[in-house]
Amino acid sequence: MSGHLYKGISKISCQSLRLTFQQPATYFLRHASSSAVNKQIAEAPVQEAVAYKPFSEIPGPMRIPIFGSLFSMTLDRGESLSDMKFPIFSMTLDRDFKRDKLGDYWRKLNNKYGPIVRLDIPGTAPMIIIYKADDCETLTRVSMNNPLRIGNMSMKKIREENVDNYFEEKFGLLISNYEEWKRVRSRVQTPMMKKKNISAYIKDMDEVALDFMERIDSFQKEYGEMPSHFQTELYKWGLESVGLVALNRRMGCLDPNLPDSSEPMILIREANRMFDAMNKTEFGAPLWKFFPTPAYTQLKNSHAEFLRVADENIRQTEAQLLAKKSQPGGEEEEELTLMETLLLTPGLSRKDVVTLMLDMLFAGIDTTSHTIGFTLYLLARHPKCQAKLQEEIDRVVGNHMGPLTSRHLDQLTYLKAVVKESFRVFPLAFGTIRNIEQDTVFSGYLVPKGSAVLTCNMVMAGDEDNFQRAKDFIPERWFRNRPHGPIHPHASQPFGIGTRVCVGRRIAEQELYIFLARVMQRFNVDYKYNDMSSICRTIMVPSEPLRFNFTERRENAH
């Protein structure tokens, strides 16, 4: 065993500990929290064996040699073997394991096996799924100094094998681990997470939001509601907004005559295809490691096209920045942009910065736009919450049509609660996964180092043990006085937590706040169609077309 967490029993082997499990009476920690367990382990004397259950006893689908959990998951369908087609090669044959409904599958495992579940997938480390907030806190603590992220491995393989060596073994924050991740993260942390740096983009983001309000108005007049392709329109808003930060300029995404062959539409289209392909490569049997599967080929082709267009736009931005510097007083008259700040940061290469901006464009198209879709749906379904939000915006912003300011955003406390509650009801990610570097106890079980541990935040966020009236949309629960009961800080983690918290969090939140402030200032929103749920495309997306009905508020009518 290794790590300071287990200094008290560092001389006791896992095999000798298993001997203590022969006596059921020794399971004295069965009902203790993992935090308490690890504290006792840390403080235990060397000669004292702390009793907890072994890794082999963690419940989960039946495991058999070679096939791990896959075969029993396939048999869950109740089909005869003769009816199955290549059962060992696909995790999707279980009627409850559907890549677009992963949340349902994680809930099924939780209901069937309890707060901790083991899955063995051939070709990968054993996966432990945890459903308790205390266990999530334990994982955050033990991985704080070196949070190893094992997702996006298919993307890493594509970047490693890039024929032009474009990435020069600098694969970006989304993919890198160990010293390479620490090197980049330590240098981009302050520029990207400092409020002042991101607030500098409020005015431009506000202009994008106001332009989009005009798009909403034109759609409403033309169709009587939002068209079936409104999600694509939100992608355009998302790309236009994040482009302000990544490229320091408008990309023209909101042009009503934007052709499908335009660069913004190529980026949007390929980003969607990449997310779809990654859903297949990352959440299925990893055959792409051995030969190019259709999903891997799709991911590779879309990544190449996205890279081509994004790199050209990044080069244009760099040229504009150099031209500005060459002008008299060019470096003194304006604040440095985020890209300029990063390019001038010691220890960051140009390729580091370019890769960061590339990933910012990729991640920024879908995430914020889907959050807006979910949030508008929830506000439409809860008119009292919508009215309360509008009252706050009327009080703070009023009829102000000049640029919003950080002072406005700071005062919109109910709006921020609405966004937090939207993230809880409709999480964009089903959880966070880490490879642990030391033996750790979760829910009373010893999990060995090298295991992959997934925090199933999607399930925890809807658990009555964590949130009173968990199925209800109640923004007030996030008020500081916690009127609906205390909230465990690890029970809902839309941006992750700890040292690997999403580095673009401030950018995304600022985009969301500005959009919602402007749309609620001007419109009432309604939705009359099927109930919304979420489906998985690597991240979670709305299950239904966003056919909202926006009506002008009389006091703000144009």
C-alpha positions in Angstrom: 0.0 0.0 0.0 1.2 3.5 -0.6 0.3 7.1 0.3 0.1 9.0 3.6 -3.6 8.1 3.9 -2.6 4.5 4.7 0.5 5.1 6.8 -1.1 3.4 9.8 -1.4 0.1 8.0 1.4 0.4 5.4 3.0 -2.9 6.6 -0.1 -5.0 6.3 -0.7 -6.6 2.9 -4.0 -6.8 1.2 -3.8 -10.6 1.5 -3.4 -10.5 5.2 -6.3 -8.1 5.5 -8.5 -10.4 3.6 -8.0 -13.0 6.4 -9.7 -10.6 8.9 -12.8 -10.6 6.7 -13.4 -14.3 7.6 -15.1 -13.0 10.7 -18.3 -10.9 10.0 -18.0 -9.3 13.4 -14.9 -7.4 12.3 -16.9 -5.2 9.9 -17.2 -2.5 12.5 -17.0 0.2 9.9 -19.9 -0.9 7.7 -22.0 2.1 8.4 -19.3 4.7 8.8 -18.7 7.3 6.1 -15.7 6.9 3.9 -14.2 10.2 5.3 -14.4 8.7 8.8 -12.9 5.4 7.6 -9.9 7.1 5.9 -9.4 9.2 9.0 -9.3 6.1 11.2 -6.9 4.4 8.7 -4.6 7.4 8.7 -4.5 7.4 12.5 -4.3 3.7 13.1 -1.1 2.2 14.5 1.0 0.0 12.3 0.2 -3.2 14.1 -3.6 -2.7 14.1 -5.5 -4.1 11.2 -8.4 -1.8 10.3 -11.3 -4.0 9.1 -13.0 -3.2 5.9 -14.3 -5.3 3.0 -12.0 -6.4 0.2 -12.2 -5.2 -3.4 -13.4 -8.7 -4.6 -16.6 -8.2 -2.6 -17.7 -4.9 -4.3 -21.1 -5.7 -5.8 -21.8 -5.4 -9.5 -22.7 -7.4 -12.6 -21.3 -10.9 -12.6 -17.6 -11.1 -13.8 -16.1 -14.0 -15.7 -12.5 -14.4 -16.9 -11.5 -12.6 -20.1 -15.0 -11.0 -20.6 -15.2 -9.3 -17.3 -18.7 -7.8 -16.8 -19.6 -7.6 -20.4 -21.0 -11.2 -20.7 -23.3 -10.9 -17.7 -24.5 -7.5 -18.9 -25.4 -9.1 -22.2 -27.2 -11.9 -20.5 -29.3 -9.3 -18.6 -31.4 -9.2 -21.8 -32.8 -12.7 -21.1 -31.9 -13.8 -24.6 -30.5 -17.2 -25.5 -26.9 -17.3 -26.7 -28.0 -18.3 -30.2 -29.9 -15.0 -30.5 -26.9 -12.8 -29.7 -24.7 -11.1 -32.2 -21.1 -10.7 -31.0 -22.0 -10.2 -27.4 -18.5 -9.8 -26.2 -17.7 -6.9 -28.5 -20.5 -4.5 -27.4 -21.8 -3.1 -24.2 -24.9 -1.9 -25.8 -26.6 -5.3 -26.0 -28.0 -5.0 -22.5 -31.4 -3.6 -22.9 -30.7 -1.1 -20.2 -27.2 -0.1 -21.4 -27.9 2.4 -24.2 -25.2 4.9 -24.9 -27.8 7.6 -25.3 -29.4 6.8 -22.0 -26.4 6.2 -19.8 -28.0 8.0 -16.9 -30.8 5.3 -16.7 -28.2 2.6 -16.7 -26.2 4.2 -13.8 -29.4 4.5 -11.8 -30.2 0.9 -12.5 -26.8 -0.2 -11.1 -27.3 2.0 -8.0 -30.8 0.6 -7.3 -29.6 -3.0 -7.8 -26.2 -3.0 -6.1 -26.1 0.0 -3.7 -23.8 3.0 -3.3 -20.7 1.4 -4.8 -20.6 -0.8 -8.0 -17.8 -2.6 -9.8 -17.5 -3.0 -13.6 -14.8 -4.9 -15.3 -14.4 -3.9 -19.0 -11.7 -5.8 -21.0 -8.8 -3.6 -22.0 -9.3 -1.0 -19.2 -8.7 -0.7 -15.5 -11.4 -2.0 -13.2 -14.1 0.8 -12.9 -15.7 1.6 -9.5 -18.8 3.7 -9.6 -19.5 5.6 -6.4 -22.9 7.2 -5.5 -22.3 8.8 -2.1 -21.2 12.4 -1.7 -18.8 11.4 1.1 -17.1 9.0 -1.2 -16.8 11.8 -3.9 -15.2 14.0 -1.2 -12.7 11.2 -0.5 -11.8 10.8 -4.1 -11.3 14.6 -4.5 -9.0 14.6 -1.5 -6.8 11.6 -2.5 -6.5 12.8 -6.1 -5.9 16.5 -5.1 -2.2 16.6 -5.9 -2.4 14.5 -9.1 -5.9 14.2 -10.5 -5.5 11.5 -13.2 -8.2 11.8 -15.8 -8.6 8.7 -18.0 -11.3 9.9 -20.4 -10.9 11.1 -24.0 -8.3 8.4 -24.7 -9.5 8.0 -28.3 -8.9 11.8 -28.8 -5.5 11.4 -27.3 -4.6 8.6 -29.7 -5.7 10.8 -32.6 -3.5 13.7 -31.5 -0.5 11.4 -30.8 -0.8 9.9 -34.3 -1.3 13.3 -36.1 0.7 13.0 -39.3 2.0 16.6 -39.1 2.9 16.3 -35.5 0.8 19.4 -35.0 0.5 19.0 -31.2 4.2 18.2 -30.6 3.1 15.9 -27.7 1.3 18.8 -26.1 -2.2 17.3 -26.0 -4.0 20.0 -23.9 -5.6 20.2 -20.5 -8.6 17.9 -21.4 -6.2 15.0 -22.1 -2.9 15.4 -20.4 -1.9 14.0 -17.0 1.0 14.1 -14.6 3.7 16.7 -15.0 2.5 17.9 -18.4 -0.9 18.7 -17.0 0.5 20.3 -14.0 2.9 22.5 -16.1 0.1 23.9 -18.3 -2.6 24.1 -15.6 -0.3 26.0 -13.1 0.3 28.7 -15.8 -3.2 29.1 -17.2 -5.1 28.9 -13.9 -4.8 32.5 -12.9 -5.4 34.1 -16.3 -8.5 32.0 -17.1 -10.0 31.9 -13.6 -9.4 35.5 -12.5 -12.7 37.4 -12.5 -11.2 40.6 -13.8 -9.8 39.0 -16.9 -13.1 37.4 -17.9 -15.2 40.4 -16.9 -13.3 42.3 -19.6 -15.4 40.4 -22.1 -18.9 41.3 -20.6 -19.5 44.1 -23.0 -18.8 42.0 -26.1 -20.7 39.0 -24.8 -23.6 41.3 -24.1 -23.6 42.5 -27.7 -23.8 38.9 -28.9 -26.7 38.2 -26.5 -28.6 41.3 -27.7 -28.0 40.3 -31.3 -29.4 36.9 -30.5 -32.5 38.4 -29.0 -33.2 39.9 -32.4 -32.8 36.4 -33.9 -35.4 35.1 -31.5 -37.7 37.9 -32.4 -37.4 37.2 -36.1 -38.0 33.5 -35.6 -41.1 34.2 -33.5 -42.5 36.4 -36.2 -41.7 34.0 -39.0 -42.7 30.7 -37.4 -44.9 31.6 -34.5 -42.5 29.7 -32.2 -38.8 28.7 -32.4 -38.1 26.4 -35.4 -37.0 22.8 -35.0 -33.4 23.9 -35.7 -33.3 26.3 -32.8 -30.7 24.2 -31.1 -28.3 24.9 -34.0 -29.0 28.6 -33.5 -27.9 28.2 -29.9 -24.8 26.5 -31.1 -24.1 29.6 -33.2 -24.6 31.8 -30.1 -22.2 29.6 -28.1 -19.5 29.7 -30.7 -19.8 33.4 -31.2 -19.6 34.0 -27.5 -16.6 31.7 -26.8 -14.9 33.0 -30.0 -14.7 36.4 -28.3 -12.4 34.9 -25.7 -10.5 32.3 -27.7 -10.1 34.5 -30.9 -10.8 38.0 -29.6 -13.2 38.8 -32.3 -16.7 38.2 -33.7 -16.9 35.3 -36.1 -20.2 36.2 -37.8 -22.1 33.2 -36.5 -25.4 35.1 -36.1 -25.6 36.2 -39.7 -29.1 35.1 -40.8 -27.7 34.1 -44.2 -24.8 32.0 -42.9 -24.2 29.3 -45.4 -23.6 25.6 -44.4 -20.2 25.8 -46.0 -19.0 28.7 -43.8 -16.3 28.2 -41.2 -18.6 28.7 -38.2 -21.0 26.0 -39.5 -18.1 23.7 -40.2 -16.9 24.1 -36.6 -20.4 23.5 -35.2 -21.0 20.5 -37.4 -17.7 18.8 -36.7 -17.9 19.5 -33.0 -21.2 17.7 -32.9 -19.9 14.8 -34.9 -16.9 14.6 -32.5 -19.1 14.4 -29.5 -21.2 11.8 -31.1 -18.2 9.7 -32.1 -16.6 10.0 -28.7 -19.8 8.7 -27.1 -19.2 5.5 -29.0 -15.5 5.2 -28.6 -15.4 6.1 -24.9 -18.5 4.2 -23.7 -18.1 1.0 -25.5 -15.7 -1.8 -25.8 -12.3 -0.1 -26.8 -11.8 -2.0 -30.0 -10.5 1.3 -31.6 -7.3 0.7 -29.7 -6.6 -2.2 -32.0 -8.1 -1.2 -35.3 -9.9 1.8 -36.7 -13.6 1.3 -35.9 -16.2 3.4 -37.8 -16.7 5.6 -34.7 -12.9 6.2 -34.4 -12.6 7.0 -38.1 -15.5 9.5 -37.7 -13.8 11.1 -34.8 -10.4 11.2 -36.6 -11.9 12.8 -39.7 -14.0 15.4 -37.8 -11.1 16.3 -35.6 -8.9 16.9 -38.6 -11.5 19.2 -40.2 -12.2 21.0 -36.9 -8.5 21.4 -36.4 -8.0 22.8 -40.0 -10.6 25.5 -39.6 -9.9 26.4 -36.0 -6.1 26.6 -36.6 -6.7 29.0 -39.5 -8.9 31.2 -37.3 -6.3 31.1 -34.5 -3.6 32.2 -36.9 -5.7 35.1 -38.1 -6.1 36.2 -34.5 -2.3 35.9 -33.9 -1.7 38.1 -37.0 -4.1 40.7 -35.8 -2.4 40.8 -32.4 1.0 41.2 -34.0 -0.3 44.0 -36.2 -1.8 45.8 -33.2 1.6 45.6 -31.4 3.4 47.0 -34.4 1.4 50.2 -34.2 2.6 53.1 -32.1 1.4 52.7 -28.5 -0.3 49.4 -29.5 0.8 47.6 -26.4 -0.2 50.4 -24.0 -3.6 51.6 -25.2 -5.5 48.4 -24.5 -5.6 45.7 -21.9 -4.0 42.5 -23.0 -6.4 39.9 -24.4 -6.5 36.4 -22.8 -4.5 35.0 -25.8 -1.9 37.7 -25.5 -1.6 37.1 -21.7 -1.1 33.4 -22.2 1.4 33.9 -25.1 3.4 36.1 -22.8 3.3 33.7 -19.8 6.7 32.2 -19.0 6.7 28.4 -19.4 3.9 28.3 -22.0 4.7 27.7 -25.6 2.7 28.9 -28.6 1.6 25.3 -29.1 0.3 25.2 -25.5 -1.8 28.3 -26.1 -3.1 27.2 -29.5 -4.1 23.8 -28.2 -5.9 25.5 -25.2 -7.8 27.8 -27.6 -8.6 24.8 -29.9 -10.2 22.9 -27.0 -12.0 26.0 -25.7 -13.7 26.3 -29.1 -14.5 22.6 -29.2 -15.9 22.5 -25.6 -17.6 25.9 -25.7 -20.0 25.2 -28.6 -22.1 22.5 -27.1 -21.9 22.9 -23.4 -23.3 26.4 -22.8 -25.9 26.1 -25.6 -27.4 22.9 -24.1 -27.5 24.4 -20.7 -29.4 27.4 -22.1 -31.9 24.9 -23.7 -32.4 23.0 -20.5 -32.7 26.2 -18.4 -35.3 27.8 -20.8 -37.3 24.6 -20.6 -37.3 24.6 -16.8 -38.3 28.3 -16.7 -41.1 27.7 -19.2 -42.4 24.8 -17.1 -42.2 26.8 -13.9 -43.8 30.2 -14.6 -43.5 31.3 -10.9 -39.8 30.9 -11.0 -39.7 32.7 -14.4 -41.7 35.6 -12.9 -39.4 35.8 -9.9 -36.3 35.9 -12.1 -37.8 38.6 -14.2 -38.6 40.6 -11.1 -35.0 40.4 -10.1 -33.8 41.4 -13.6 -36.2 44.3 -13.7 -34.9 45.5 -10.3 -31.2 45.2 -11.2 -31.2 45.9 -14.9 -34.5 47.6 -15.6 -34.8 48.9 -19.2 -31.0 49.3 -19.4 -30.0 48.6 -22.9 -26.4 49.8 -22.6 -23.8 47.1 -21.9 -24.3 45.0 -18.8 -21.6 45.4 -16.2 -20.0 43.1 -13.6 -22.0 45.1 -11.1 -25.2 43.9 -12.7 -24.1 40.3 -12.7 -23.0 40.4 -9.1 -26.5 41.4 -8.0 -28.4 38.7 -9.9 -28.4 36.2 -7.1 -31.7 34.5 -8.1 -30.4 34.1 -11.7 -27.3 32.3 -10.4 -29.5 30.0 -8.3 -31.6 29.2 -11.4 -28.4 28.2 -13.3 -27.2 26.0 -10.4 -30.6 24.3 -10.1 -30.7 23.8 -13.9 -27.2 22.1 -13.7 -28.6 19.9 -10.9 -31.8 18.9 -12.6 -30.1 18.4 -16.0 -26.4 17.6 -15.4 -24.4 17.9 -18.6 -22.0 15.2 -17.5 -22.8 12.0 -15.7 -19.8 12.3 -13.5 -16.1 12.7 -13.0 -13.6 9.8 -13.4 -10.2 9.5 -11.9 -7.5 6.9 -11.7 -6.4 6.6 -8.0 -2.7 6.3 -7.2 -3.2 4.9 -3.7 -5.3 2.3 -2.1 -8.5 4.0 -0.8 -11.6 3.1 1.1 -15.0 3.9 -0.5 -18.2 2.9 1.3 -16.2 0.5 3.5 -14.5 -1.3 0.6 -10.8 -1.2 0.0 -10.2 -0.1 -3.7 -6.6 -0.7 -4.9 -4.5 1.9 -6.6 -4.8 1.9 -10.4 -8.5 1.5 -10.3 -10.7 4.0 -12.2 -13.3 5.6 -9.9 -16.4 7.3 -11.4 -18.4 9.7 -9.3 -22.0 9.4 -10.5 -23.1 13.0 -10.0 -26.0 12.5 -12.4 -27.6 10.1 -9.9 -26.5 12.0 -6.8 -28.0 15.2 -8.0 -31.4 13.6 -8.1 -31.1 11.7 -4.8 -33.5 12.6 -2.0 -30.7 11.8 0.5 -28.8 14.8 -1.0 -31.7 17.2 -1.9 -35.1 17.5 -0.4 -37.8 17.3 -3.1 -35.0 16.3 -5.5 -37.3 15.9 -8.5 -38.6 19.5 -8.2 -37.0 22.6 -9.7 -36.4 24.9 -6.7 -33.7 27.5 -7.3 -34.2 28.8 -3.7 -32.5 25.7 -2.3 -29.2 27.3 -3.3 -29.7 30.5 -1.2 -27.0 30.9 1.4 -29.4 30.1 4.3 -30.2 26.8 2.6 -34.0 26.9 3.2 -34.5 23.4 1.8 -31.8 21.8 3.9 -28.0 21.6 3.8 -26.3 20.7 0.5 -23.2 18.5 0.5 -20.6 20.4 -1.6 -19.9 17.2 -3.6 -23.5 16.3 -4.4 -23.7 18.4 -7.5 -20.5 19.2 -9.4 -21.3 20.7 -12.8 -17.8 21.9 -13.4 -16.0 19.3 -11.3 -14.2 20.1 -8.1 -10.7 20.3 -6.7 -7.5 21.1 -8.6 -9.0 19.9 -11.9 -12.1 22.0 -11.8 -13.1 23.2 -15.3 -10.7 26.0 -16.2 -13.4 27.6 -18.4 -15.9 27.8 -15.6 -15.9 31.6 -15.3 -16.3 32.0 -19.1 -19.2 29.6 -19.3 -21.0 31.1 -16.3 -20.6 34.6 -17.6 -22.1 33.6 -21.0 -25.1 32.0 -19.3 -25.8 34.9 -16.9 -25.7 37.5 -19.7 -27.9 35.4 -22.1 -30.5 34.7 -19.4 -30.6 38.2 -18.2 -31.3 39.6 -21.6 -33.8 36.9 -22.7 -35.8 37.3 -19.4 -35.6 41.1 -19.6 -37.3 41.1 -23.0 -39.4 37.9 -23.3 -41.7 35.5 -21.6 -40.9 31.9 -22.6 -43.4 29.0 -23.0 -43.1 25.4 -24.0 -46.2 23.2 -25.0 -44.6 20.0 -26.2 -43.3 16.7 -24.8 -41.6 16.6 -21.5 -37.9 17.1 -21.8 -35.3 14.6 -20.7 -31.6 14.3 -21.5 -29.8 11.9 -23.8 -26.1 11.3 -23.9 -23.8 12.5 -26.7 -20.7 12.3 -24.5 -22.3 15.3 -22.8 -26.1 15.3 -22.1 -28.3 17.1 -24.6 -32.0 17.8 -24.7 -34.2 15.0 -25.9 -36.7 17.2 -27.7 -36.6 20.0 -30.2 -36.4 23.4 -28.5 -39.7 24.7 -29.9 -40.1 27.5 -27.4 -42.6 30.3 -27.7 -41.2 33.7 -26.9 -43.6 36.7 -26.3 -42.5 40.2 -25.8 -43.0 41.6 -22.3 -45.2 44.7 -22.6 -43.0 46.9 -20.5 -40.0 46.0 -22.6 -41.7 45.6 -26.0 -39.7 46.8 -29.0 
